[in-house]
Amino acid sequence: MATTQFDVVLLGEPLVEVSTTEAFRHGADGVLGVSGDVVNAGAAAAAAGASVALVARVSDDELGDAVCRRIRELGIDDTFVRRVPGQQGVYFLHIDPEGNRQFSYARAGSVGSQLDVADLPVGVIENAGAVLGGGIAAALSPTVAGTMLHVAQHSRRFVYDPNFRPRLTTAEQAREFLQGIAPYCEVMVPSAPSEIELLLGTHDPASAAASLMGWGARSVVVTQGSDGSSIFTEEGRSHQPVIPALQVIDQTGAGDVFAGTLTARLALDDDLREAAAMAAAAASLSVGGRGGTGLIAPLDEIRRHSERYLSERVAT
């Protein structure tokens, strides 16, 4: 039987999100949602024009039902999401009026943290236009880390977002995994300054990229917040300026949107520079919504936002 080919396949743990604009306390009002880095990135990849599938485990209960329903609503194929008994991963999010965030996780021992090589669908990883993995999933358990490495080794084009979280792993462990997976990465997408300092011991994007490419990564895109992003390939370095947001409500998931859009556009044959420009525009728009998938702009809107910024730059 022929294997369905997707433009983008993602590996990770979808989470139930409970968000509030109040401090965490008894009686605080909360909004239930579905998020997590892999959901945010997958939604962005689908919005950027890619056919997208998720490989994951979720609970075989009402929470798992809600997760799968939301994944489908976002344009992500859930055929390869396994439903298993156990605890669904959950996180709690407090957002203050300035958009700053406080997280609390309840995911230890979750079904998503048990994703194994045996869960991988035959041929789907190998035939995907691109596969996106990240450090959050890799830090969940040795089993998921081993699965992530296996996927990288068998992908035609593997994109890796380190997404370092000190609550999940140590810098030393994350660095060791980064070094092990780098030779299989088409693109690595670390952030500066804090992530590259913690993982690579430098504030300098060029030094960070040199380390990652020295370990075997073929290209690196270092995201730098308001300073845009720096793109490193064998041919040299280029810069993608930040594209100003129309409004800032919540910055949750902006980095995931960048990574998901970048991966989608690479799978759809944009070059790295073009893909980074589209990713910058998508991430800029995403902060105008609340929650990781609160504002996932469609492709035509992403293009308009990018073109508007370029025309304004030329005019000034």
N, C-alpha and C positions, 0 to 999 in steps of 0.2 A: 504494500500500500504506500502511495506517495506521501511524503512528509510535507505538511503545510509550511511554507517559508514565510517568516515574518521579517519586516525591516529591522525591528528592534525587539530583543528579548531581555528582560530584566530578572534579576535574582535578588531576593531579599525578604523582609518581613513587613507585611502591611499591618498597621496598628489601628485600633480604635482610639479616637482622640476625644477627650473631654476638655473643652476650653472655657475659660471664664475671664472676664475683665476685672474681677474682684480678687483680693488676696485669697489664698487657699485657707478656707475655714469652713466649719459646719454651717450649712444653710446657704452657702454661696450658689448663685445660679450658674449653671453650666450648659454648654451646647455639645451634643454628641455628634461626632463626625468620624470619618475614616481618613487616615493620613499615614504618615511615615515617609521616609526618604524615597522608598521604591514606588510608592503610590504617586507622590508629587512628581517624580521624574518620569514615570510612565505616562501620567496624564499630559505632561508637557510634550513628551515624544509623540503621543497621538495627535495632540493639537498642532504640532509642527509638520504633520502630514504623513507620519509613519504608521504602518500597521504594527501593532505592539502586543506582545504576550508577556505574561508574568509567570515565573516559576516560583512557587512558594507553598507554605503550609499555613492553613488557618483552622480555627476550631470548628468542630462539627456541631454547632449550636446556633442560637439566634444571633449572637455576635458575629459568628462566621458568615451567617446569611447576609447580615448588613454589610460586611466587608466585601463580599463577592458582588452584591448588588451595586455598591458604589463603584467598584472597579469597572464593572461593565458600563455603568453610566458615563464613566470618564473615557470610554473608548478602548479599554484594555481587555484583551481576550483572557478569560480566566479558565480556559480549558485545562491548563497545567497547574492550577492551584489545587492542591490536595486537601481534602477535608478530613481531619483526624480528631479523635477525642482528646481533650486536654484544655489547657488555659490559653485563651486568646491574649496576645500582647496588647497592653493598654498604656496610654500615657496621658498625663494631665498637664495642661498648658494655661499659664496665667499671662495675659497680655495687658500691660499698663497703657494709659492714654498716649504715650509717646511711641508705642509699638515695641517696647522692650519685652523680652520673654523670659519666663521661668518655667522649667520643665521638671516633672517628676514621673518616673517610669515604673510600671508594674509589668515587667516582661521576663524576669528570671524564670527559667524553666518553661517558657511558653512553647507552644507547638511550633512556632516559627523558628525557634532557636535549635530545632532538631532536624532541619532540612539536610538531606543526605544525597550523596551521588545517586543512590537508587531512585530518588524522586525525579531525576532529570529525564525528560521525554526523549526518546530515541530520535536522533537526527535534527531536533529543533535547534539546539545550540549550534551545531556544526553548520547548519544551513542559514542561520540568521545573517542579515546584512551587518548587524553590529549587536554586541552584547554589552550591557552596562551593569557593573557590579560596584560595590562600595564598602568602605571600611566599617560602617555600622553593622551590616550583616556579618562581615568577616569576624567581628569582635564578639558576636553572640555566643559562640561555642567553637571548640576545635573541629567539630563535625561540619559546621557551616563554613569555617575557614578552609577546610580541606575540599569542600564542594566548590567554593569560589575559585580556588586554585585550579581544580580540575576543569572548570568551565573556561577559565582563561586559557588554559593549554589547548582547548579544543575549539576555540572561537576563531572565526576568520578575522574579526576586528573586535578587540576587547577594549572597552573604555573603563577606567577605574577612578572613582572619586574617593580619596582617602577618608574624608568626612570624620576626622578623629574626634572621639568622644571620651574624655577622661573617666567618665562614670562607667564606661564599658570595658576599657582596657588601659594598659599603661603605654606611655610613649615608646618604651623599649620594645614591647610586643608589637605595636603597630608598625614601628620602623622595620622590624625583622620581617613582618609579613609583606610590607611594601617592597622590600628588597627582593623577596622571593617571587613576587608576582610581576615585578617590573619587566622582566624579559618577554612577557607574553602580552604586554600592553601596547596597543596602537597609540593611545592617548592616556595620559594621567592628568587629573584636574585637581591639584591641591590649591589651598587658599593661603593668602598672605595677609598680615604678617604672622599671626599667632600659630597657625597650623604648621607652616614650613619651619618656624623656629623650634617648635616642640618636637617635630619628627625628623628634621634635617639639620637643626642647629644653625640656622641662618635666617636673617630678615630679607635677604636679597633674592628676588625671583630668579635671576640668572644663575646664582650659585645653587639654588634648589633644583632648577631644571638640569643643571650639569650633573648633579648627583643622581637624579632619577634616570637620565639618559645614559649615564655611566653604568648604571645597574641594568640597562637594557631597554628601557622605554623608548619607543621610536619618536614620540613627540610629547610635549608638555604644555598645558595651558594653565597658567597661574592666575587665579582670580584675586583681585586686589581691592574689592569694595569700590569706594568712590574713585579710585585710581584706575578703574577698568580692569583689563587683563592683559597679560604678556604671553605671547605665543612663541614657542621654541620648537624648531625642527632642525633637521640636518642642514638645511639651507640657511639658517640663521634665526634672528629674532624679529618679531613685529609686535605692534601694540594695538589693542582694541580699546578705544576710549570708553568710559562709562557712558551709558545712555540715560539721561536723567529721567527719573520716575515722574509720571503725571501727578501722582499723589502717593503718600506713604501711610498705610494703615497698619500693616503687619508684615514683617520681613521673614516670617516663617516659610521655609521651603524655597527661598529665592535661589540658593545654591543648587538645590535639587532640580529646579526648573532649568537652570543654566546647563547642568550636566545632561538632563534628558533631551533638551532641545539640541544641544551640540551633537549628541549621539544620533538623534534622528536625522539631522541634516547631513551628517557624514554617511549614514546608511543610504541616504537618497542622493549621494554623489556630489554634494557640495565639497569644496576643498576646506581645509581646516580654518583658514582665515574667514571664509564666507560663513561657515558653521558657527564660529565664535561670535560674529556680528549678529547673527540671528539669535543666538543664545543670550547675548547681552540685552537685546531688545525684549525678549520674552521674560527674562528675569526682572527687568525694569518694570514691566507692566504687572508682574505677579504681586508686587508689594502693595498694590492698590486694593487687594482683597484680604479678607480675614481667614487665616488658616492656610495650610500648605497648598490646598487646591481651591482656595477662595476665589482666585482670579487666574484662570488658565486661558490666556488669549488664543484665539484661532489664528491660523497661519496668515490670513490676509491682514489681520490687525497687527500682528507682529511685523509684517513687512511695512505697513504704513507707518508704524512707530519708528522703525529704523530709518525709513526714507525721510520722514519729517525731521528727525534729528540731523541727518546728513545735510538736508537742504538748509536748516538753520545754521549749521556750522559754516557752510559755504557763504551764506548771507552775511555772517559776521566776520 
